[in-house]
């Protein structure tokens, strides 16, 4: 009798900074699956987050501990822009650019740019925030943050007088 072997999908590690609700940020390795019919077609971190409603495996870079974290508790995941070069978003062209401060509970915030495409009638930041995706991309220097919209308290746009002048 032949016993079926479990199917194993090759996974590639990627180091990211992870902020879970109520915890300090820390460096972990996530594991992205190869998929697709065109040879190596690596899953993006955004795909992984948007497709998962459950727990994801990770390895804490400092302690070496393996864990499974609840993807719904992610506040944000940050990674270098270089890590996104193989991501399909690296080749996208955007027709909207807004400097913002994204605020979270506990006086935490991120500052950066929202880059997105939208028709004129739905090009406001509030329209972007109300789209169906769970996560949005925020570019900040050499980092890209995948921000869980459910964790955001508010998004403050920079005033016209300067990129670092925030309306209160």
Secondary structure, DSSP 8 states (H G I E B T S, - for coil): ----------EEEEEEEEEETTS--EEEEEEEEB-SSSS--B--HHHHHHH-SSEEEEEETTT--EEEEEGGGEEEEEEEGGGGTTSGGGG---SEEEEEEEEETTTEEEEEEEEE---GGG-SHHHHHTSS-SEEEEEETTEEEEEEGGGEEEEEEB-TT-TT-B--
